[in-house]
Amino acid sequence: MKNYTDFTEGRVFLPLMRFAIPLLGALFLQSMYSAIDILILGKFTDAVNVSAVSTGSFIMATLTFIIVGIASGTTILLGNRIGQKRLDEAGDVVGASICLFVILSAVITIVMPIAAGAVSRLMQVPTEAIVPCTQYIRICCFGAVFICGYNILGAVFRGIGDSRTPLLAVAIAGVLNVAGDLLFVVVIPWGAAGAALATVIAQALSLMICLVIIHFRQLPFAFSRRNIRFDRAIISRVVGLGFPIALQDLLVSISFLVVTAIINRLGVIASAGVGVAEKVCAFIMLVPSAYMQSVSAFVAQNVGAGNYHRAHKALIYGIGSSLAAGAVIGIVTFFRGDLMAAIFTNDSDVVRIAHDYLRAYSIDCLLVSFLFCFLGYFNGCSRTQFIMWQGIIGAFCVRIPVSYLMSQLTPVSVFFIGLATPSATIVQICLCVVYFIIVERKNHRMMS
């Protein structure tokens, strides 16, 4: 009996959905970490703490994107090995990846607490929010080992087609995060620092749960301490696949950080409003993100097995179902984004700014259904270099210039600044379509 999910046989749509739904749940609960921080801070503190944690959590999300991007290299390589039925090599892939992420977590733990103050000022955080923002970043970065550990194990679970275990781990840890926020923000008024401490404790618990589960469950490949070694060949392959994704995510996040910095210049209310809107956007983007990771894992196994027709079906089914969900989310966001924003704050001015920004973002709900599924497909095909370049073009040739130009209009409107995001997505979709045609023609010639 197989102790992993084999995506290379049987139906396509139902297995894809069974994998995507728990993955969506895990992403949702993981996003709740910072969202709960904003919600409780917005209800029990002031706009200064909300502004500080909004920018601080965005910086931490950027670091997490880098970690997840590199971990995608492990998912892709592990999925390829499983699709090729080369299970004897899978343990070495996991062991080498662990070594890689131990080094990465050490670098983050040492460098980021030192640079936290400079990063806060670079982000043009309002003066009164710089100190709490710096505290938030430093405390979260001391827990980098937990972030790296959880994400590398999550990459392993995705590679073997298991999206339920990460969901269980995050669900349990999410409860602890809420309790921690209530303790360290409401009962003990530590503000942004308390929210960061609650997040770190919850992430540590997520890692511990995953370690316990992976210790007692039977993996589809042999794995022991002997597999944990610095294998340069495997690490080079993981980095070669994951680094372009990580760099793309980093540069895209930097572009959003630049947009945030532009908006921060408009004052605390605008900063807090867009910060709240970004928290809502983080949840909006969970659906296409879940499809991207699901399509990536599905395609990786099938490309490894040479089943390109099943990979194509996964792309089509992913786009169709993601688009249906995106249409509903987009309509709700455009017309009732104020209700979403009001969940996180009682300040009517902050809610008004947040809703204005969300109206622009609602357009992107439809567009990313295409973009993210294409990116998942190219991930699974190991075409990560293209993913990097299309992300760079969208971020630095479209999003930043458009947001800057919009910020120069009088009067300034965060709605027009927000239009930079769907503008970039349209350009990236066009690039994906052209590249997909080129790749398929090459594959057709090779098969012929």
HUHU-V524810 format. One record per residue. PSI is psi in whole degrees, 0 to 359 (999 if undefined). OMEGA is omega in degrees with one decimal (* if undefined). D_LAST is the distance of its C-alpha to the last C-alpha in Angstrom with 1 decimal. Layout:
psi=PSI omega=OMEGA d_last=D_LAST
psi=PSI omega=OMEGA d_last=D_LAST
This chain:
psi=133 omega=-179.0 d_last=35.9
psi=136 omega=176.9 d_last=33.5
psi=33 omega=172.6 d_last=35.5
psi=165 omega=-179.6 d_last=32.8
psi=119 omega=-179.2 d_last=30.7
psi=107 omega=179.8 d_last=27.2
psi=1 omega=-174.4 d_last=25.0
psi=357 omega=-177.9 d_last=22.0
psi=159 omega=174.4 d_last=23.5
psi=205 omega=-177.5 d_last=25.4
psi=167 omega=-179.4 d_last=26.1
psi=308 omega=-170.8 d_last=25.0
psi=308 omega=-176.0 d_last=27.8
psi=313 omega=175.8 d_last=30.9
psi=324 omega=178.7 d_last=29.9
psi=318 omega=179.3 d_last=29.0
psi=320 omega=179.0 d_last=32.4
psi=331 omega=177.0 d_last=34.3
psi=322 omega=-173.9 d_last=33.0
psi=322 omega=-174.6 d_last=33.6
psi=310 omega=175.5 d_last=37.2
psi=326 omega=177.7 d_last=38.8
psi=319 omega=176.0 d_last=37.0
psi=318 omega=178.7 d_last=38.5
psi=318 omega=179.2 d_last=41.8
psi=318 omega=177.7 d_last=41.7
psi=321 omega=179.3 d_last=40.8
psi=312 omega=-178.1 d_last=43.6
psi=325 omega=178.2 d_last=46.2
psi=322 omega=177.8 d_last=45.2
psi=338 omega=-179.8 d_last=45.7
psi=340 omega=179.7 d_last=49.0
psi=300 omega=-177.8 d_last=50.3
psi=330 omega=179.6 d_last=50.9
psi=319 omega=177.1 d_last=51.3
psi=322 omega=176.1 d_last=54.2
psi=310 omega=-178.6 d_last=55.6
psi=318 omega=-177.8 d_last=55.7
psi=309 omega=-177.0 d_last=57.0
psi=321 omega=177.0 d_last=59.9
psi=320 omega=179.8 d_last=60.7
psi=329 omega=-178.2 d_last=60.7
psi=329 omega=-171.1 d_last=63.1
psi=356 omega=177.6 d_last=65.4
psi=217 omega=-175.8 d_last=65.4
psi=181 omega=-177.4 d_last=65.1
psi=335 omega=179.2 d_last=62.6
psi=312 omega=178.9 d_last=62.9
psi=322 omega=177.8 d_last=61.3
psi=315 omega=178.7 d_last=58.7
psi=317 omega=-178.5 d_last=57.7
psi=312 omega=-177.3 d_last=57.8
psi=329 omega=177.2 d_last=55.5
psi=310 omega=179.8 d_last=53.2
psi=318 omega=-179.4 d_last=52.4
psi=316 omega=179.7 d_last=52.7
psi=331 omega=176.8 d_last=50.3
psi=321 omega=176.5 d_last=47.8
psi=318 omega=177.6 d_last=48.0
psi=324 omega=176.4 d_last=47.5
psi=324 omega=177.7 d_last=44.5
psi=315 omega=176.7 d_last=43.0
psi=320 omega=179.6 d_last=43.5
psi=322 omega=177.1 d_last=42.0
psi=320 omega=178.3 d_last=38.9
psi=314 omega=-179.8 d_last=38.5
psi=313 omega=-179.9 d_last=38.9
psi=322 omega=179.3 d_last=36.6
psi=313 omega=178.5 d_last=33.9
psi=321 omega=177.8 d_last=34.1
psi=335 omega=176.7 d_last=34.3
psi=330 omega=175.7 d_last=31.0
psi=322 omega=176.7 d_last=29.5
psi=316 omega=179.3 d_last=31.0
psi=315 omega=-177.9 d_last=29.6
psi=311 omega=-177.7 d_last=26.0
psi=319 omega=178.7 d_last=26.3
psi=319 omega=177.7 d_last=28.2
psi=320 omega=176.5 d_last=25.8
psi=315 omega=-179.2 d_last=22.8
psi=321 omega=178.5 d_last=24.9
psi=318 omega=177.8 d_last=25.9
psi=327 omega=178.2 d_last=22.4
psi=357 omega=-177.1 d_last=21.5
psi=29 omega=176.7 d_last=24.8
psi=62 omega=-173.9 d_last=26.2
psi=338 omega=-179.5 d_last=29.6
psi=340 omega=-179.7 d_last=31.5
psi=349 omega=-174.7 d_last=30.4
psi=322 omega=179.8 d_last=31.1
psi=322 omega=178.6 d_last=34.9
psi=326 omega=177.2 d_last=34.6
psi=316 omega=180.0 d_last=32.6
psi=315 omega=-178.6 d_last=35.4
psi=316 omega=178.5 d_last=38.2
psi=323 omega=178.9 d_last=36.9
psi=323 omega=177.4 d_last=36.5
psi=316 omega=178.0 d_last=40.1
psi=317 omega=-179.7 d_last=41.3
psi=317 omega=-175.0 d_last=39.5
psi=338 omega=171.7 d_last=41.1
psi=316 omega=178.3 d_last=44.5
psi=316 omega=-178.8 d_last=44.5
psi=317 omega=180.0 d_last=43.3
psi=325 omega=178.1 d_last=46.0
psi=319 omega=179.3 d_last=48.6
psi=314 omega=-179.6 d_last=47.7
psi=317 omega=-177.5 d_last=48.0
psi=327 omega=-178.2 d_last=51.3
psi=315 omega=-170.1 d_last=52.8
psi=312 omega=-170.0 d_last=51.6
psi=319 omega=176.9 d_last=51.6
psi=327 omega=177.8 d_last=55.2
psi=321 omega=-174.6 d_last=56.4
psi=359 omega=-172.8 d_last=54.4
psi=316 omega=-179.0 d_last=55.1
psi=316 omega=179.9 d_last=58.0
psi=321 omega=179.1 d_last=56.3
psi=320 omega=179.1 d_last=53.3
psi=317 omega=179.4 d_last=55.6
psi=324 omega=178.1 d_last=57.3
psi=326 omega=179.6 d_last=54.1
psi=0 omega=-179.9 d_last=53.1
psi=41 omega=174.6 d_last=56.3
psi=137 omega=176.8 d_last=57.5
psi=141 omega=-172.0 d_last=60.9
psi=316 omega=-177.0 d_last=63.6
psi=347 omega=-178.1 d_last=65.2
psi=359 omega=-175.9 d_last=61.8
psi=313 omega=-177.5 d_last=60.9
psi=308 omega=178.9 d_last=62.8
psi=328 omega=177.6 d_last=61.4
psi=317 omega=178.2 d_last=57.9
psi=317 omega=177.8 d_last=58.2
psi=317 omega=-179.7 d_last=59.6
psi=313 omega=-178.4 d_last=56.7
psi=314 omega=-177.2 d_last=54.1
psi=315 omega=-179.2 d_last=55.9
psi=316 omega=179.9 d_last=56.5
psi=322 omega=-177.4 d_last=52.9
psi=335 omega=174.2 d_last=51.6
psi=343 omega=175.9 d_last=53.9
psi=21 omega=-177.9 d_last=51.7
psi=328 omega=-179.6 d_last=48.4
psi=327 omega=179.3 d_last=48.0
psi=321 omega=177.6 d_last=47.9
psi=312 omega=-179.5 d_last=45.4
psi=315 omega=-178.3 d_last=43.1
psi=315 omega=-179.6 d_last=43.7
psi=318 omega=-175.9 d_last=43.0
psi=328 omega=177.0 d_last=39.8
psi=322 omega=176.3 d_last=38.3
psi=324 omega=175.2 d_last=39.2
psi=322 omega=177.8 d_last=37.8
psi=322 omega=178.4 d_last=34.5
psi=314 omega=179.7 d_last=34.6
psi=318 omega=178.4 d_last=35.4
psi=323 omega=-179.3 d_last=32.6
psi=329 omega=179.2 d_last=30.1
psi=9 omega=174.8 d_last=31.3
psi=23 omega=-179.3 d_last=31.2
psi=111 omega=177.3 d_last=35.0
psi=0 omega=-177.1 d_last=36.4
psi=324 omega=-179.6 d_last=39.7
psi=313 omega=175.7 d_last=41.4
psi=326 omega=177.9 d_last=41.3
psi=316 omega=179.6 d_last=42.7
psi=315 omega=-178.0 d_last=45.5
psi=314 omega=-177.8 d_last=46.4
psi=326 omega=179.9 d_last=46.4
psi=315 omega=179.7 d_last=48.4
psi=316 omega=-179.0 d_last=51.2
psi=329 omega=179.8 d_last=51.2
psi=323 omega=177.4 d_last=51.4
psi=318 omega=179.2 d_last=54.7
psi=325 omega=179.7 d_last=56.1
psi=318 omega=177.5 d_last=55.0
psi=314 omega=179.7 d_last=57.0
psi=320 omega=179.3 d_last=59.9
psi=319 omega=178.0 d_last=59.7
psi=317 omega=179.1 d_last=59.7
psi=323 omega=-179.2 d_last=62.7
psi=310 omega=-170.9 d_last=64.5
psi=353 omega=178.1 d_last=63.8
psi=316 omega=-176.4 d_last=63.9
psi=304 omega=-177.4 d_last=66.3
psi=307 omega=176.0 d_last=68.7
psi=106 omega=-171.2 d_last=68.4
psi=73 omega=179.6 d_last=67.9
psi=359 omega=175.8 d_last=65.6
psi=229 omega=-176.6 d_last=63.5
psi=321 omega=179.4 d_last=60.2
psi=320 omega=178.1 d_last=60.8
psi=320 omega=177.2 d_last=61.3
psi=320 omega=179.1 d_last=58.1
psi=318 omega=-180.0 d_last=56.2
psi=318 omega=178.2 d_last=58.0
psi=321 omega=179.5 d_last=57.1
psi=315 omega=-179.2 d_last=53.4
psi=316 omega=179.6 d_last=53.4
psi=318 omega=179.9 d_last=55.1
psi=319 omega=178.6 d_last=52.7
psi=322 omega=177.2 d_last=49.6
psi=319 omega=179.1 d_last=51.3
psi=321 omega=177.7 d_last=51.7
psi=315 omega=179.9 d_last=48.0
psi=316 omega=-178.6 d_last=47.1
psi=319 omega=179.5 d_last=49.7
psi=315 omega=179.2 d_last=48.5
psi=320 omega=179.2 d_last=44.9
psi=318 omega=179.0 d_last=46.2
psi=315 omega=-178.5 d_last=48.3
psi=315 omega=-176.8 d_last=45.5
psi=338 omega=177.5 d_last=43.0
psi=322 omega=-174.3 d_last=45.7
psi=341 omega=-178.8 d_last=46.5
psi=158 omega=178.3 d_last=43.1
psi=116 omega=178.8 d_last=40.7
psi=158 omega=179.7 d_last=37.6
psi=4 omega=179.7 d_last=34.3
psi=158 omega=179.6 d_last=34.6
psi=135 omega=178.9 d_last=37.5
psi=132 omega=178.2 d_last=39.3
psi=182 omega=-180.0 d_last=42.6
psi=333 omega=179.6 d_last=44.5
psi=336 omega=178.1 d_last=43.0
psi=342 omega=-177.9 d_last=39.6
psi=93 omega=179.8 d_last=41.3
psi=156 omega=-177.0 d_last=41.0
psi=84 omega=178.6 d_last=39.9
psi=106 omega=-174.0 d_last=36.6
psi=321 omega=-177.9 d_last=35.6
psi=313 omega=-178.4 d_last=31.9
psi=316 omega=-179.8 d_last=31.5
psi=320 omega=177.6 d_last=33.7
psi=321 omega=179.3 d_last=31.8
psi=316 omega=178.8 d_last=28.5
psi=313 omega=179.9 d_last=30.4
psi=321 omega=179.2 d_last=32.0
psi=326 omega=178.1 d_last=28.8
psi=319 omega=-172.9 d_last=27.3
psi=329 omega=-175.7 d_last=30.5
psi=317 omega=176.5 d_last=32.4
psi=323 omega=177.4 d_last=30.3
psi=316 omega=179.6 d_last=30.8
psi=317 omega=179.8 d_last=34.5
psi=319 omega=177.1 d_last=35.0
psi=314 omega=178.8 d_last=33.6
psi=321 omega=179.4 d_last=35.9
psi=312 omega=-177.2 d_last=38.7
psi=323 omega=175.5 d_last=38.4
psi=317 omega=178.6 d_last=38.0
psi=322 omega=177.1 d_last=41.1
psi=320 omega=178.6 d_last=42.9
psi=322 omega=176.4 d_last=42.3
psi=326 omega=176.2 d_last=43.8
psi=322 omega=176.8 d_last=46.6
psi=317 omega=177.2 d_last=47.3
psi=318 omega=177.9 d_last=47.5
psi=319 omega=179.0 d_last=49.9
psi=321 omega=177.7 d_last=51.9
psi=318 omega=-178.7 d_last=52.3
psi=326 omega=179.0 d_last=53.5
psi=333 omega=179.4 d_last=55.8
psi=345 omega=-178.6 d_last=57.7
psi=355 omega=176.7 d_last=58.8
psi=174 omega=-175.2 d_last=60.9
psi=317 omega=-177.3 d_last=61.1
psi=313 omega=178.3 d_last=60.8
psi=318 omega=179.1 d_last=57.6
psi=313 omega=179.9 d_last=56.2
psi=321 omega=-179.7 d_last=57.1
psi=312 omega=179.0 d_last=55.8
psi=327 omega=175.5 d_last=52.3
psi=317 omega=176.5 d_last=52.4
psi=317 omega=179.6 d_last=53.0
psi=322 omega=179.6 d_last=50.3
psi=327 omega=176.0 d_last=47.8
psi=319 omega=176.0 d_last=48.7
psi=317 omega=179.7 d_last=47.9
psi=324 omega=178.9 d_last=44.7
psi=322 omega=177.3 d_last=43.7
psi=323 omega=178.8 d_last=44.0
psi=320 omega=-176.9 d_last=42.2
psi=356 omega=-178.3 d_last=39.1
psi=322 omega=-178.4 d_last=39.0
psi=304 omega=177.7 d_last=37.0
psi=329 omega=178.2 d_last=34.0
psi=319 omega=177.9 d_last=34.4
psi=319 omega=177.8 d_last=34.2
psi=321 omega=179.7 d_last=31.1
psi=312 omega=-179.6 d_last=29.5
psi=325 omega=179.4 d_last=30.4
psi=313 omega=178.2 d_last=29.4
psi=321 omega=179.7 d_last=25.9
psi=310 omega=-180.0 d_last=25.5
psi=319 omega=-179.7 d_last=26.6
psi=313 omega=-177.6 d_last=24.5
psi=323 omega=-178.4 d_last=21.2
psi=315 omega=178.1 d_last=22.1
psi=318 omega=-175.5 d_last=22.2
psi=326 omega=174.7 d_last=19.1
psi=321 omega=175.9 d_last=17.0
psi=325 omega=179.5 d_last=18.7
psi=355 omega=-179.2 d_last=17.7
psi=15 omega=-179.1 d_last=14.1
psi=73 omega=-175.4 d_last=15.0
psi=331 omega=-179.7 d_last=13.7
psi=325 omega=176.9 d_last=14.7
psi=326 omega=176.3 d_last=18.2
psi=320 omega=177.8 d_last=18.3
psi=318 omega=179.6 d_last=17.7
psi=320 omega=178.8 d_last=20.5
psi=320 omega=178.2 d_last=22.8
psi=314 omega=-178.1 d_last=22.5
psi=311 omega=179.5 d_last=23.4
psi=322 omega=179.3 d_last=26.2
psi=313 omega=179.9 d_last=27.5
psi=315 omega=-177.3 d_last=27.9
psi=310 omega=-177.4 d_last=29.5
psi=325 omega=177.4 d_last=32.0
psi=323 omega=179.2 d_last=32.8
psi=320 omega=178.9 d_last=33.5
psi=316 omega=178.4 d_last=35.9
psi=320 omega=-178.9 d_last=37.8
psi=326 omega=179.3 d_last=37.8
psi=316 omega=179.1 d_last=39.4
psi=313 omega=-178.5 d_last=42.2
psi=320 omega=-179.1 d_last=42.8
psi=318 omega=179.7 d_last=42.7
psi=314 omega=179.7 d_last=45.3
psi=318 omega=-178.3 d_last=47.6
psi=318 omega=-177.2 d_last=47.3
psi=315 omega=-173.1 d_last=48.1
psi=329 omega=-175.9 d_last=51.1
psi=35 omega=175.8 d_last=52.5
psi=336 omega=178.7 d_last=51.4
psi=324 omega=177.3 d_last=55.1
psi=322 omega=177.6 d_last=55.5
psi=316 omega=-178.7 d_last=52.6
psi=325 omega=-177.9 d_last=54.3
psi=344 omega=176.6 d_last=57.7
psi=329 omega=-172.0 d_last=56.5
psi=345 omega=-177.1 d_last=56.6
psi=154 omega=177.0 d_last=59.8
psi=353 omega=-176.2 d_last=63.0
psi=116 omega=-176.1 d_last=63.4
psi=326 omega=179.0 d_last=63.0
psi=320 omega=177.8 d_last=62.2
psi=319 omega=178.7 d_last=59.4
psi=317 omega=-179.2 d_last=58.0
psi=315 omega=178.4 d_last=58.2
psi=318 omega=-179.3 d_last=56.3
psi=315 omega=-179.6 d_last=53.6
psi=322 omega=178.8 d_last=53.1
psi=318 omega=178.6 d_last=52.8
psi=321 omega=-177.8 d_last=50.0
psi=331 omega=177.5 d_last=48.3
psi=322 omega=176.7 d_last=48.2
psi=321 omega=-177.8 d_last=45.8
psi=334 omega=-177.6 d_last=43.7
psi=331 omega=177.9 d_last=43.4
psi=323 omega=-177.5 d_last=41.0
psi=341 omega=-179.7 d_last=38.6
psi=324 omega=178.0 d_last=38.6
psi=318 omega=-173.1 d_last=36.2
psi=320 omega=-176.3 d_last=34.1
psi=343 omega=175.4 d_last=33.4
psi=323 omega=176.1 d_last=31.9
psi=311 omega=-172.8 d_last=28.8
psi=310 omega=-174.0 d_last=29.1
psi=324 omega=178.0 d_last=29.7
psi=322 omega=174.2 d_last=26.9
psi=317 omega=-179.6 d_last=24.4
psi=320 omega=176.1 d_last=26.1
psi=320 omega=178.4 d_last=25.8
psi=312 omega=-179.5 d_last=22.1
psi=328 omega=173.4 d_last=21.6
psi=308 omega=-178.4 d_last=24.1
psi=332 omega=178.0 d_last=22.2
psi=3 omega=-178.1 d_last=19.0
psi=25 omega=178.2 d_last=21.4
psi=54 omega=-172.9 d_last=21.2
psi=339 omega=177.3 d_last=25.0
psi=319 omega=178.0 d_last=25.5
psi=319 omega=179.7 d_last=24.5
psi=320 omega=179.0 d_last=26.9
psi=312 omega=-174.4 d_last=29.6
psi=320 omega=179.4 d_last=29.3
psi=327 omega=177.3 d_last=29.1
psi=320 omega=178.5 d_last=32.1
psi=316 omega=-179.8 d_last=34.0
psi=313 omega=-179.6 d_last=33.5
psi=321 omega=-176.1 d_last=34.6
psi=310 omega=-169.1 d_last=37.6
psi=342 omega=178.3 d_last=39.0
psi=344 omega=-177.2 d_last=38.0
psi=299 omega=-169.4 d_last=38.8
psi=309 omega=-177.8 d_last=40.7
psi=310 omega=179.6 d_last=43.4
psi=318 omega=-178.5 d_last=44.1
psi=317 omega=-179.9 d_last=44.3
psi=322 omega=178.9 d_last=46.5
psi=315 omega=179.8 d_last=48.8
psi=319 omega=179.3 d_last=49.2
psi=328 omega=-179.6 d_last=50.0
psi=346 omega=-180.0 d_last=52.6
psi=352 omega=178.7 d_last=54.4
psi=153 omega=178.1 d_last=55.1
psi=124 omega=-1.7 d_last=58.6
psi=155 omega=-179.3 d_last=59.3
psi=134 omega=178.6 d_last=56.5
psi=127 omega=178.6 d_last=54.5
psi=340 omega=175.8 d_last=52.2
psi=313 omega=-179.6 d_last=50.3
psi=325 omega=175.3 d_last=49.2
psi=321 omega=179.4 d_last=48.5
psi=337 omega=179.2 d_last=46.3
psi=347 omega=177.7 d_last=44.2
psi=328 omega=-177.3 d_last=42.6
psi=306 omega=176.8 d_last=40.4
psi=331 omega=177.1 d_last=38.7
psi=316 omega=178.5 d_last=38.4
psi=321 omega=-178.8 d_last=36.4
psi=321 omega=178.6 d_last=34.2
psi=315 omega=179.1 d_last=33.3
psi=318 omega=-178.6 d_last=32.1
psi=323 omega=177.2 d_last=30.1
psi=317 omega=178.6 d_last=28.3
psi=318 omega=178.0 d_last=27.4
psi=319 omega=-179.7 d_last=25.9
psi=318 omega=-179.7 d_last=23.9
psi=314 omega=179.4 d_last=22.5
psi=315 omega=-178.0 d_last=21.4
psi=323 omega=178.1 d_last=19.9
psi=317 omega=178.9 d_last=18.1
psi=317 omega=180.0 d_last=16.4
psi=314 omega=-178.9 d_last=15.5
psi=317 omega=-178.4 d_last=14.2
psi=325 omega=176.1 d_last=12.0
psi=320 omega=177.6 d_last=10.5
psi=317 omega=179.1 d_last=9.9
psi=321 omega=179.1 d_last=8.5
psi=317 omega=178.6 d_last=6.1
psi=321 omega=179.6 d_last=5.1
psi=318 omega=-179.9 d_last=5.4
psi=325 omega=179.4 d_last=3.8
psi=999 omega=* d_last=0.0
